[in-house]
């Protein structure tokens, strides 16, 4: 029975520490969150476009090289 009580005590202590830490957090305002989300979405779109362009170029180069080697 003692290990169960020790586990329960540690769990309660942990949850109290989590609650205390969450009170220290400075949460962003809705406006800050919206602006950050827009920046991230734009960044992801730009990176996606760049990766798509690189994929297209490398696939054309690879097809050309393999076409010359085996054609």
mmJSON file of the N, C-alpha and C atoms, coordinates in Angstrom:
{"data_MODEL":{"atom_site":{
"group_PDB":["ATOM","ATOM","ATOM","ATOM","ATOM","ATOM","ATOM","ATOM","ATOM","ATOM","ATOM","ATOM","ATOM","ATOM","ATOM","ATOM","ATOM","ATOM","ATOM","ATOM","ATOM","ATOM","ATOM","ATOM","ATOM","ATOM","ATOM","ATOM","ATOM","ATOM","ATOM","ATOM","ATOM","ATOM","ATOM","ATOM","ATOM","ATOM","ATOM","ATOM","ATOM","ATOM","ATOM","ATOM","ATOM","ATOM","ATOM","ATOM","ATOM","ATOM","ATOM","ATOM","ATOM","ATOM","ATOM","ATOM","ATOM","ATOM","ATOM","ATOM","ATOM","ATOM","ATOM","ATOM","ATOM","ATOM","ATOM","ATOM","ATOM","ATOM","ATOM","ATOM","ATOM","ATOM","ATOM","ATOM","ATOM","ATOM","ATOM","ATOM","ATOM","ATOM","ATOM","ATOM","ATOM","ATOM","ATOM","ATOM","ATOM","ATOM","ATOM","ATOM","ATOM","ATOM","ATOM","ATOM","ATOM","ATOM","ATOM","ATOM","ATOM","ATOM","ATOM","ATOM","ATOM","ATOM","ATOM","ATOM","ATOM","ATOM","ATOM","ATOM","ATOM","ATOM","ATOM","ATOM","ATOM","ATOM","ATOM","ATOM","ATOM","ATOM","ATOM","ATOM","ATOM","ATOM","ATOM","ATOM","ATOM","ATOM","ATOM","ATOM","ATOM","ATOM","ATOM","ATOM","ATOM","ATOM","ATOM","ATOM","ATOM","ATOM","ATOM","ATOM","ATOM","ATOM","ATOM","ATOM","ATOM","ATOM","ATOM","ATOM","ATOM","ATOM","ATOM","ATOM","ATOM","ATOM","ATOM","ATOM","ATOM","ATOM","ATOM","ATOM","ATOM","ATOM","ATOM","ATOM","ATOM","ATOM","ATOM","ATOM","ATOM","ATOM","ATOM","ATOM","ATOM","ATOM","ATOM","ATOM","ATOM","ATOM","ATOM","ATOM","ATOM","ATOM","ATOM","ATOM","ATOM","ATOM","ATOM","ATOM","ATOM","ATOM","ATOM","ATOM","ATOM","ATOM","ATOM","ATOM","ATOM","ATOM","ATOM","ATOM","ATOM","ATOM","ATOM","ATOM","ATOM","ATOM","ATOM","ATOM","ATOM"],
"id":[1,2,3,4,5,6,7,8,9,10,11,12,13,14,15,16,17,18,19,20,21,22,23,24,25,26,27,28,29,30,31,32,33,34,35,36,37,38,39,40,41,42,43,44,45,46,47,48,49,50,51,52,53,54,55,56,57,58,59,60,61,62,63,64,65,66,67,68,69,70,71,72,73,74,75,76,77,78,79,80,81,82,83,84,85,86,87,88,89,90,91,92,93,94,95,96,97,98,99,100,101,102,103,104,105,106,107,108,109,110,111,112,113,114,115,116,117,118,119,120,121,122,123,124,125,126,127,128,129,130,131,132,133,134,135,136,137,138,139,140,141,142,143,144,145,146,147,148,149,150,151,152,153,154,155,156,157,158,159,160,161,162,163,164,165,166,167,168,169,170,171,172,173,174,175,176,177,178,179,180,181,182,183,184,185,186,187,188,189,190,191,192,193,194,195,196,197,198,199,200,201,202,203,204,205,206,207,208,209,210,211,212,213],
"type_symbol":["N","C","C","N","C","C","N","C","C","N","C","C","N","C","C","N","C","C","N","C","C","N","C","C","N","C","C","N","C","C","N","C","C","N","C","C","N","C","C","N","C","C","N","C","C","N","C","C","N","C","C","N","C","C","N","C","C","N","C","C","N","C","C","N","C","C","N","C","C","N","C","C","N","C","C","N","C","C","N","C","C","N","C","C","N","C","C","N","C","C","N","C","C","N","C","C","N","C","C","N","C","C","N","C","C","N","C","C","N","C","C","N","C","C","N","C","C","N","C","C","N","C","C","N","C","C","N","C","C","N","C","C","N","C","C","N","C","C","N","C","C","N","C","C","N","C","C","N","C","C","N","C","C","N","C","C","N","C","C","N","C","C","N","C","C","N","C","C","N","C","C","N","C","C","N","C","C","N","C","C","N","C","C","N","C","C","N","C","C","N","C","C","N","C","C","N","C","C","N","C","C","N","C","C","N","C","C","N","C","C","N","C","C"],
"label_atom_id":["N","CA","C","N","CA","C","N","CA","C","N","CA","C","N","CA","C","N","CA","C","N","CA","C","N","CA","C","N","CA","C","N","CA","C","N","CA","C","N","CA","C","N","CA","C","N","CA","C","N","CA","C","N","CA","C","N","CA","C","N","CA","C","N","CA","C","N","CA","C","N","CA","C","N","CA","C","N","CA","C","N","CA","C","N","CA","C","N","CA","C","N","CA","C","N","CA","C","N","CA","C","N","CA","C","N","CA","C","N","CA","C","N","CA","C","N","CA","C","N","CA","C","N","CA","C","N","CA","C","N","CA","C","N","CA","C","N","CA","C","N","CA","C","N","CA","C","N","CA","C","N","CA","C","N","CA","C","N","CA","C","N","CA","C","N","CA","C","N","CA","C","N","CA","C","N","CA","C","N","CA","C","N","CA","C","N","CA","C","N","CA","C","N","CA","C","N","CA","C","N","CA","C","N","CA","C","N","CA","C","N","CA","C","N","CA","C","N","CA","C","N","CA","C","N","CA","C","N","CA","C","N","CA","C","N","CA","C","N","CA","C","N","CA","C","N","CA","C"],
"label_alt_id":[null,null,null,null,null,null,null,null,null,null,null,null,null,null,null,null,null,null,null,null,null,null,null,null,null,null,null,null,null,null,null,null,null,null,null,null,null,null,null,null,null,null,null,null,null,null,null,null,null,null,null,null,null,null,null,null,null,null,null,null,null,null,null,null,null,null,null,null,null,null,null,null,null,null,null,null,null,null,null,null,null,null,null,null,null,null,null,null,null,null,null,null,null,null,null,null,null,null,null,null,null,null,null,null,null,null,null,null,null,null,null,null,null,null,null,null,null,null,null,null,null,null,null,null,null,null,null,null,null,null,null,null,null,null,null,null,null,null,null,null,null,null,null,null,null,null,null,null,null,null,null,null,null,null,null,null,null,null,null,null,null,null,null,null,null,null,null,null,null,null,null,null,null,null,null,null,null,null,null,null,null,null,null,null,null,null,null,null,null,null,null,null,null,null,null,null,null,null,null,null,null,null,null,null,null,null,null,null,null,null,null,null,null],
"label_comp_id":["UNK","UNK","UNK","UNK","UNK","UNK","UNK","UNK","UNK","UNK","UNK","UNK","UNK","UNK","UNK","UNK","UNK","UNK","UNK","UNK","UNK","UNK","UNK","UNK","UNK","UNK","UNK","UNK","UNK","UNK","UNK","UNK","UNK","UNK","UNK","UNK","UNK","UNK","UNK","UNK","UNK","UNK","UNK","UNK","UNK","UNK","UNK","UNK","UNK","UNK","UNK","UNK","UNK","UNK","UNK","UNK","UNK","UNK","UNK","UNK","UNK","UNK","UNK","UNK","UNK","UNK","UNK","UNK","UNK","UNK","UNK","UNK","UNK","UNK","UNK","UNK","UNK","UNK","UNK","UNK","UNK","UNK","UNK","UNK","UNK","UNK","UNK","UNK","UNK","UNK","UNK","UNK","UNK","UNK","UNK","UNK","UNK","UNK","UNK","UNK","UNK","UNK","UNK","UNK","UNK","UNK","UNK","UNK","UNK","UNK","UNK","UNK","UNK","UNK","UNK","UNK","UNK","UNK","UNK","UNK","UNK","UNK","UNK","UNK","UNK","UNK","UNK","UNK","UNK","UNK","UNK","UNK","UNK","UNK","UNK","UNK","UNK","UNK","UNK","UNK","UNK","UNK","UNK","UNK","UNK","UNK","UNK","UNK","UNK","UNK","UNK","UNK","UNK","UNK","UNK","UNK","UNK","UNK","UNK","UNK","UNK","UNK","UNK","UNK","UNK","UNK","UNK","UNK","UNK","UNK","UNK","UNK","UNK","UNK","UNK","UNK","UNK","UNK","UNK","UNK","UNK","UNK","UNK","UNK","UNK","UNK","UNK","UNK","UNK","UNK","UNK","UNK","UNK","UNK","UNK","UNK","UNK","UNK","UNK","UNK","UNK","UNK","UNK","UNK","UNK","UNK","UNK","UNK","UNK","UNK","UNK","UNK","UNK"],
"label_asym_id":["A","A","A","A","A","A","A","A","A","A","A","A","A","A","A","A","A","A","A","A","A","A","A","A","A","A","A","A","A","A","A","A","A","A","A","A","A","A","A","A","A","A","A","A","A","A","A","A","A","A","A","A","A","A","A","A","A","A","A","A","A","A","A","A","A","A","A","A","A","A","A","A","A","A","A","A","A","A","A","A","A","A","A","A","A","A","A","A","A","A","A","A","A","A","A","A","A","A","A","A","A","A","A","A","A","A","A","A","A","A","A","A","A","A","A","A","A","A","A","A","A","A","A","A","A","A","A","A","A","A","A","A","A","A","A","A","A","A","A","A","A","A","A","A","A","A","A","A","A","A","A","A","A","A","A","A","A","A","A","A","A","A","A","A","A","A","A","A","A","A","A","A","A","A","A","A","A","A","A","A","A","A","A","A","A","A","A","A","A","A","A","A","A","A","A","A","A","A","A","A","A","A","A","A","A","A","A","A","A","A","A","A","A"],
"label_entity_id":["1","1","1","1","1","1","1","1","1","1","1","1","1","1","1","1","1","1","1","1","1","1","1","1","1","1","1","1","1","1","1","1","1","1","1","1","1","1","1","1","1","1","1","1","1","1","1","1","1","1","1","1","1","1","1","1","1","1","1","1","1","1","1","1","1","1","1","1","1","1","1","1","1","1","1","1","1","1","1","1","1","1","1","1","1","1","1","1","1","1","1","1","1","1","1","1","1","1","1","1","1","1","1","1","1","1","1","1","1","1","1","1","1","1","1","1","1","1","1","1","1","1","1","1","1","1","1","1","1","1","1","1","1","1","1","1","1","1","1","1","1","1","1","1","1","1","1","1","1","1","1","1","1","1","1","1","1","1","1","1","1","1","1","1","1","1","1","1","1","1","1","1","1","1","1","1","1","1","1","1","1","1","1","1","1","1","1","1","1","1","1","1","1","1","1","1","1","1","1","1","1","1","1","1","1","1","1","1","1","1","1","1","1"],
"label_seq_id":[1,1,1,2,2,2,3,3,3,4,4,4,5,5,5,6,6,6,7,7,7,8,8,8,9,9,9,10,10,10,11,11,11,12,12,12,13,13,13,14,14,14,15,15,15,16,16,16,17,17,17,18,18,18,19,19,19,20,20,20,21,21,21,22,22,22,23,23,23,24,24,24,25,25,25,26,26,26,27,27,27,28,28,28,29,29,29,30,30,30,31,31,31,32,32,32,33,33,33,34,34,34,35,35,35,36,36,36,37,37,37,38,38,38,39,39,39,40,40,40,41,41,41,42,42,42,43,43,43,44,44,44,45,45,45,46,46,46,47,47,47,48,48,48,49,49,49,50,50,50,51,51,51,52,52,52,53,53,53,54,54,54,55,55,55,56,56,56,57,57,57,58,58,58,59,59,59,60,60,60,61,61,61,62,62,62,63,63,63,64,64,64,65,65,65,66,66,66,67,67,67,68,68,68,69,69,69,70,70,70,71,71,71],
"pdbx_PDB_ins_code":[null,null,null,null,null,null,null,null,null,null,null,null,null,null,null,null,null,null,null,null,null,null,null,null,null,null,null,null,null,null,null,null,null,null,null,null,null,null,null,null,null,null,null,null,null,null,null,null,null,null,null,null,null,null,null,null,null,null,null,null,null,null,null,null,null,null,null,null,null,null,null,null,null,null,null,null,null,null,null,null,null,null,null,null,null,null,null,null,null,null,null,null,null,null,null,null,null,null,null,null,null,null,null,null,null,null,null,null,null,null,null,null,null,null,null,null,null,null,null,null,null,null,null,null,null,null,null,null,null,null,null,null,null,null,null,null,null,null,null,null,null,null,null,null,null,null,null,null,null,null,null,null,null,null,null,null,null,null,null,null,null,null,null,null,null,null,null,null,null,null,null,null,null,null,null,null,null,null,null,null,null,null,null,null,null,null,null,null,null,null,null,null,null,null,null,null,null,null,null,null,null,null,null,null,null,null,null,null,null,null,null,null,null],
"Cartn_x":[0.821,0.0,0.862,2.06,2.941,3.366,3.728,4.116,2.986,1.755,0.629,0.506,0.652,0.57,1.729,2.908,4.064,3.834,3.29,2.999,1.961,0.923,-0.134,0.429,1.293,1.891,2.774,3.567,4.411,3.564,2.482,1.608,0.962,0.474,-0.143,0.893,2.108,3.174,3.521,3.583,3.882,2.805,1.542,0.442,0.439,0.801,0.9,2.016,3.138,4.243,3.855,3.147,2.681,1.761,0.843,-0.093,0.658,1.653,2.434,3.199,3.754,4.486,3.554,2.365,1.416,0.96,0.953,0.597,1.673,2.899,4.003,4.039,3.328,3.366,2.691,3.322,2.712,2.077,0.763,0.06,-0.084,0.066,-0.061,-1.516,-1.663,-3.013,-3.509,-4.802,-5.364,-4.747,-4.519,-3.925,-2.508,-1.699,-0.343,-0.383,-1.298,-1.435,-1.844,-2.752,-3.209,-2.065,-1.3,-0.181,0.876,1.195,2.186,1.708,0.439,-0.117,-0.037,-0.346,-0.274,1.162,2.121,3.534,3.946,3.542,3.911,3.277,2.011,1.343,2.036,2.375,3.076,4.437,5.168,6.477,6.362,5.376,5.19,4.847,4.025,3.678,4.92,5.724,6.94,7.904,8.123,9.021,8.468,7.153,6.544,6.761,6.614,6.843,8.308,9.226,10.655,11.003,10.477,10.747,10.145,8.947,8.324,9.153,9.687,10.536,11.813,12.444,13.677,13.389,12.27,11.901,11.712,11.037,10.814,12.139,13.029,14.323,15.162,15.258,16.082,15.506,14.181,13.598,13.869,13.784,14.095,15.564,16.452,17.878,18.149,17.512,17.726,17.193,16.038,15.479,16.411,16.947,17.863,19.142,19.715,20.961,20.713,19.636,19.351,18.97,18.329,17.97,19.201,20.209,21.454,22.251,22.208,23.003,22.414,21.099,20.482,19.75,19.805,19.036,19.827],
"Cartn_y":[-1.196,0.0,1.256,1.133,2.297,2.833,1.958,2.481,3.251,2.825,3.519,4.92,5.046,6.366,7.26,6.67,7.456,7.97,7.109,7.512,8.634,8.483,9.495,10.822,10.758,11.979,12.683,11.895,12.477,13.086,12.415,12.906,14.231,14.311,15.554,16.674,16.362,17.362,17.848,16.934,17.284,18.2,17.86,18.677,20.065,20.179,21.496,22.328,21.675,22.388,22.84,21.993,22.347,23.555,23.548,24.669,25.958,25.869,27.054,27.589,26.703,27.145,27.769,27.206,27.755,29.152,29.449,30.797,31.813,31.356,32.241,32.566,31.801,31.944,33.243,33.946,35.12,34.665,34.579,34.081,35.185,34.868,35.892,36.351,37.587,38.073,37.445,37.558,36.99,37.643,38.959,39.68,39.189,38.991,38.459,37.06,36.256,34.892,34.889,35.781,35.877,36.305,37.301,37.781,36.687,35.998,34.918,33.8,33.469,32.414,32.805,34.05,34.51,34.439,34.863,34.805,33.361,32.445,31.037,30.463,30.783,30.271,30.786,32.072,32.639,31.971,31.768,31.121,29.702,28.957,27.575,27.556,28.486,28.55,28.85,29.817,30.172,28.987,28.321,27.158,26.05,25.836,24.824,25.119,26.39,26.782,26.558,26.955,26.76,25.276,24.451,23.009,22.449,22.912,22.47,22.847,24.072,24.519,23.68,23.457,22.646,21.223,20.654,19.299,19.234,20.226,20.273,20.347,21.242,21.413,20.144,19.575,18.374,17.18,17.068,15.943,16.098,17.328,17.553,17.247,17.68,17.388,15.889,15.207,13.765,13.018,13.408,12.774,13.011,14.212,14.534,13.702,13.601,12.843,11.364,10.822,9.407,9.132,10.092,9.918,9.835,10.636,10.613,9.339,8.895,7.736,6.43,6.332,5.076,5.213,6.383,6.596,6.403],
"Cartn_z":[0.0,0.0,0.0,0.577,0.664,-0.709,-1.68,-2.991,-3.678,-3.487,-4.101,-3.52,-2.204,-1.567,-2.001,-2.174,-2.62,-4.031,-4.889,-6.261,-6.28,-5.494,-5.44,-4.927,-3.94,-3.402,-4.425,-5.145,-6.195,-7.308,-7.661,-8.716,-8.315,-7.098,-6.615,-6.581,-6.127,-6.107,-7.499,-8.431,-9.819,-10.388,-10.164,-10.68,-10.057,-8.794,-8.152,-8.792,-9.095,-9.749,-11.161,-11.884,-13.226,-13.15,-12.206,-12.047,-11.721,-10.844,-10.488,-11.696,-12.519,-13.706,-14.736,-14.888,-15.851,-15.46,-14.19,-13.748,-14.108,-14.317,-14.671,-16.163,-16.964,-18.413,-18.826,-19.748,-20.358,-21.663,-21.674,-22.833,-23.868,-25.151,-26.198,-26.326,-26.761,-27.031,-28.331,-28.566,-29.789,-31.016,-30.945,-32.072,-32.36,-31.312,-31.491,-32.101,-31.612,-32.119,-33.59,-33.957,-35.344,-36.26,-35.838,-36.655,-36.83,-35.76,-35.84,-36.754,-36.672,-37.52,-38.991,-39.313,-40.702,-41.215,-40.395,-40.796,-41.067,-40.207,-40.38,-41.639,-41.9,-43.102,-44.358,-44.387,-45.546,-45.728,-44.631,-44.692,-45.241,-44.782,-45.244,-46.735,-47.182,-48.609,-49.45,-49.008,-49.751,-49.807,-48.685,-48.658,-49.555,-49.535,-50.401,-51.868,-52.231,-53.629,-54.015,-53.141,-53.432,-53.577,-52.706,-52.802,-54.085,-54.467,-55.714,-56.934,-56.94,-58.049,-58.116,-56.959,-56.939,-57.389,-56.981,-57.396,-58.905,-59.446,-60.892,-61.64,-61.206,-61.875,-61.777,-60.569,-60.412,-61.166,-61.222,-61.971,-63.466,-63.993,-65.406,-65.693,-64.783,-64.963,-64.907,-63.971,-63.83,-65.055,-65.533,-66.729,-67.928,-68.043,-69.137,-69.048,-67.851,-67.659,-67.912,-67.359,-67.579,-69.031,-69.667,-71.079,-71.962,-71.633,-72.413,-72.116,-70.866,-70.483,-71.051,-71.06,-71.49,-72.82,-73.432,-74.66,-75.865],
"occupancy":[1.0,1.0,1.0,1.0,1.0,1.0,1.0,1.0,1.0,1.0,1.0,1.0,1.0,1.0,1.0,1.0,1.0,1.0,1.0,1.0,1.0,1.0,1.0,1.0,1.0,1.0,1.0,1.0,1.0,1.0,1.0,1.0,1.0,1.0,1.0,1.0,1.0,1.0,1.0,1.0,1.0,1.0,1.0,1.0,1.0,1.0,1.0,1.0,1.0,1.0,1.0,1.0,1.0,1.0,1.0,1.0,1.0,1.0,1.0,1.0,1.0,1.0,1.0,1.0,1.0,1.0,1.0,1.0,1.0,1.0,1.0,1.0,1.0,1.0,1.0,1.0,1.0,1.0,1.0,1.0,1.0,1.0,1.0,1.0,1.0,1.0,1.0,1.0,1.0,1.0,1.0,1.0,1.0,1.0,1.0,1.0,1.0,1.0,1.0,1.0,1.0,1.0,1.0,1.0,1.0,1.0,1.0,1.0,1.0,1.0,1.0,1.0,1.0,1.0,1.0,1.0,1.0,1.0,1.0,1.0,1.0,1.0,1.0,1.0,1.0,1.0,1.0,1.0,1.0,1.0,1.0,1.0,1.0,1.0,1.0,1.0,1.0,1.0,1.0,1.0,1.0,1.0,1.0,1.0,1.0,1.0,1.0,1.0,1.0,1.0,1.0,1.0,1.0,1.0,1.0,1.0,1.0,1.0,1.0,1.0,1.0,1.0,1.0,1.0,1.0,1.0,1.0,1.0,1.0,1.0,1.0,1.0,1.0,1.0,1.0,1.0,1.0,1.0,1.0,1.0,1.0,1.0,1.0,1.0,1.0,1.0,1.0,1.0,1.0,1.0,1.0,1.0,1.0,1.0,1.0,1.0,1.0,1.0,1.0,1.0,1.0,1.0,1.0,1.0,1.0,1.0,1.0,1.0,1.0,1.0,1.0,1.0,1.0],
"B_iso_or_equiv":[0.0,0.0,0.0,0.0,0.0,0.0,0.0,0.0,0.0,0.0,0.0,0.0,0.0,0.0,0.0,0.0,0.0,0.0,0.0,0.0,0.0,0.0,0.0,0.0,0.0,0.0,0.0,0.0,0.0,0.0,0.0,0.0,0.0,0.0,0.0,0.0,0.0,0.0,0.0,0.0,0.0,0.0,0.0,0.0,0.0,0.0,0.0,0.0,0.0,0.0,0.0,0.0,0.0,0.0,0.0,0.0,0.0,0.0,0.0,0.0,0.0,0.0,0.0,0.0,0.0,0.0,0.0,0.0,0.0,0.0,0.0,0.0,0.0,0.0,0.0,0.0,0.0,0.0,0.0,0.0,0.0,0.0,0.0,0.0,0.0,0.0,0.0,0.0,0.0,0.0,0.0,0.0,0.0,0.0,0.0,0.0,0.0,0.0,0.0,0.0,0.0,0.0,0.0,0.0,0.0,0.0,0.0,0.0,0.0,0.0,0.0,0.0,0.0,0.0,0.0,0.0,0.0,0.0,0.0,0.0,0.0,0.0,0.0,0.0,0.0,0.0,0.0,0.0,0.0,0.0,0.0,0.0,0.0,0.0,0.0,0.0,0.0,0.0,0.0,0.0,0.0,0.0,0.0,0.0,0.0,0.0,0.0,0.0,0.0,0.0,0.0,0.0,0.0,0.0,0.0,0.0,0.0,0.0,0.0,0.0,0.0,0.0,0.0,0.0,0.0,0.0,0.0,0.0,0.0,0.0,0.0,0.0,0.0,0.0,0.0,0.0,0.0,0.0,0.0,0.0,0.0,0.0,0.0,0.0,0.0,0.0,0.0,0.0,0.0,0.0,0.0,0.0,0.0,0.0,0.0,0.0,0.0,0.0,0.0,0.0,0.0,0.0,0.0,0.0,0.0,0.0,0.0,0.0,0.0,0.0,0.0,0.0,0.0],
"pdbx_formal_charge":[null,null,null,null,null,null,null,null,null,null,null,null,null,null,null,null,null,null,null,null,null,null,null,null,null,null,null,null,null,null,null,null,null,null,null,null,null,null,null,null,null,null,null,null,null,null,null,null,null,null,null,null,null,null,null,null,null,null,null,null,null,null,null,null,null,null,null,null,null,null,null,null,null,null,null,null,null,null,null,null,null,null,null,null,null,null,null,null,null,null,null,null,null,null,null,null,null,null,null,null,null,null,null,null,null,null,null,null,null,null,null,null,null,null,null,null,null,null,null,null,null,null,null,null,null,null,null,null,null,null,null,null,null,null,null,null,null,null,null,null,null,null,null,null,null,null,null,null,null,null,null,null,null,null,null,null,null,null,null,null,null,null,null,null,null,null,null,null,null,null,null,null,null,null,null,null,null,null,null,null,null,null,null,null,null,null,null,null,null,null,null,null,null,null,null,null,null,null,null,null,null,null,null,null,null,null,null,null,null,null,null,null,null],
"auth_seq_id":[1,1,1,2,2,2,3,3,3,4,4,4,5,5,5,6,6,6,7,7,7,8,8,8,9,9,9,10,10,10,11,11,11,12,12,12,13,13,13,14,14,14,15,15,15,16,16,16,17,17,17,18,18,18,19,19,19,20,20,20,21,21,21,22,22,22,23,23,23,24,24,24,25,25,25,26,26,26,27,27,27,28,28,28,29,29,29,30,30,30,31,31,31,32,32,32,33,33,33,34,34,34,35,35,35,36,36,36,37,37,37,38,38,38,39,39,39,40,40,40,41,41,41,42,42,42,43,43,43,44,44,44,45,45,45,46,46,46,47,47,47,48,48,48,49,49,49,50,50,50,51,51,51,52,52,52,53,53,53,54,54,54,55,55,55,56,56,56,57,57,57,58,58,58,59,59,59,60,60,60,61,61,61,62,62,62,63,63,63,64,64,64,65,65,65,66,66,66,67,67,67,68,68,68,69,69,69,70,70,70,71,71,71],
"auth_comp_id":["UNK","UNK","UNK","UNK","UNK","UNK","UNK","UNK","UNK","UNK","UNK","UNK","UNK","UNK","UNK","UNK","UNK","UNK","UNK","UNK","UNK","UNK","UNK","UNK","UNK","UNK","UNK","UNK","UNK","UNK","UNK","UNK","UNK","UNK","UNK","UNK","UNK","UNK","UNK","UNK","UNK","UNK","UNK","UNK","UNK","UNK","UNK","UNK","UNK","UNK","UNK","UNK","UNK","UNK","UNK","UNK","UNK","UNK","UNK","UNK","UNK","UNK","UNK","UNK","UNK","UNK","UNK","UNK","UNK","UNK","UNK","UNK","UNK","UNK","UNK","UNK","UNK","UNK","UNK","UNK","UNK","UNK","UNK","UNK","UNK","UNK","UNK","UNK","UNK","UNK","UNK","UNK","UNK","UNK","UNK","UNK","UNK","UNK","UNK","UNK","UNK","UNK","UNK","UNK","UNK","UNK","UNK","UNK","UNK","UNK","UNK","UNK","UNK","UNK","UNK","UNK","UNK","UNK","UNK","UNK","UNK","UNK","UNK","UNK","UNK","UNK","UNK","UNK","UNK","UNK","UNK","UNK","UNK","UNK","UNK","UNK","UNK","UNK","UNK","UNK","UNK","UNK","UNK","UNK","UNK","UNK","UNK","UNK","UNK","UNK","UNK","UNK","UNK","UNK","UNK","UNK","UNK","UNK","UNK","UNK","UNK","UNK","UNK","UNK","UNK","UNK","UNK","UNK","UNK","UNK","UNK","UNK","UNK","UNK","UNK","UNK","UNK","UNK","UNK","UNK","UNK","UNK","UNK","UNK","UNK","UNK","UNK","UNK","UNK","UNK","UNK","UNK","UNK","UNK","UNK","UNK","UNK","UNK","UNK","UNK","UNK","UNK","UNK","UNK","UNK","UNK","UNK","UNK","UNK","UNK","UNK","UNK","UNK"],
"auth_asym_id":["A","A","A","A","A","A","A","A","A","A","A","A","A","A","A","A","A","A","A","A","A","A","A","A","A","A","A","A","A","A","A","A","A","A","A","A","A","A","A","A","A","A","A","A","A","A","A","A","A","A","A","A","A","A","A","A","A","A","A","A","A","A","A","A","A","A","A","A","A","A","A","A","A","A","A","A","A","A","A","A","A","A","A","A","A","A","A","A","A","A","A","A","A","A","A","A","A","A","A","A","A","A","A","A","A","A","A","A","A","A","A","A","A","A","A","A","A","A","A","A","A","A","A","A","A","A","A","A","A","A","A","A","A","A","A","A","A","A","A","A","A","A","A","A","A","A","A","A","A","A","A","A","A","A","A","A","A","A","A","A","A","A","A","A","A","A","A","A","A","A","A","A","A","A","A","A","A","A","A","A","A","A","A","A","A","A","A","A","A","A","A","A","A","A","A","A","A","A","A","A","A","A","A","A","A","A","A","A","A","A","A","A","A"],
"auth_atom_id":["N","CA","C","N","CA","C","N","CA","C","N","CA","C","N","CA","C","N","CA","C","N","CA","C","N","CA","C","N","CA","C","N","CA","C","N","CA","C","N","CA","C","N","CA","C","N","CA","C","N","CA","C","N","CA","C","N","CA","C","N","CA","C","N","CA","C","N","CA","C","N","CA","C","N","CA","C","N","CA","C","N","CA","C","N","CA","C","N","CA","C","N","CA","C","N","CA","C","N","CA","C","N","CA","C","N","CA","C","N","CA","C","N","CA","C","N","CA","C","N","CA","C","N","CA","C","N","CA","C","N","CA","C","N","CA","C","N","CA","C","N","CA","C","N","CA","C","N","CA","C","N","CA","C","N","CA","C","N","CA","C","N","CA","C","N","CA","C","N","CA","C","N","CA","C","N","CA","C","N","CA","C","N","CA","C","N","CA","C","N","CA","C","N","CA","C","N","CA","C","N","CA","C","N","CA","C","N","CA","C","N","CA","C","N","CA","C","N","CA","C","N","CA","C","N","CA","C","N","CA","C","N","CA","C","N","CA","C","N","CA","C","N","CA","C","N","CA","C"],
"pdbx_PDB_model_num":[1,1,1,1,1,1,1,1,1,1,1,1,1,1,1,1,1,1,1,1,1,1,1,1,1,1,1,1,1,1,1,1,1,1,1,1,1,1,1,1,1,1,1,1,1,1,1,1,1,1,1,1,1,1,1,1,1,1,1,1,1,1,1,1,1,1,1,1,1,1,1,1,1,1,1,1,1,1,1,1,1,1,1,1,1,1,1,1,1,1,1,1,1,1,1,1,1,1,1,1,1,1,1,1,1,1,1,1,1,1,1,1,1,1,1,1,1,1,1,1,1,1,1,1,1,1,1,1,1,1,1,1,1,1,1,1,1,1,1,1,1,1,1,1,1,1,1,1,1,1,1,1,1,1,1,1,1,1,1,1,1,1,1,1,1,1,1,1,1,1,1,1,1,1,1,1,1,1,1,1,1,1,1,1,1,1,1,1,1,1,1,1,1,1,1,1,1,1,1,1,1,1,1,1,1,1,1,1,1,1,1,1,1]
}}}
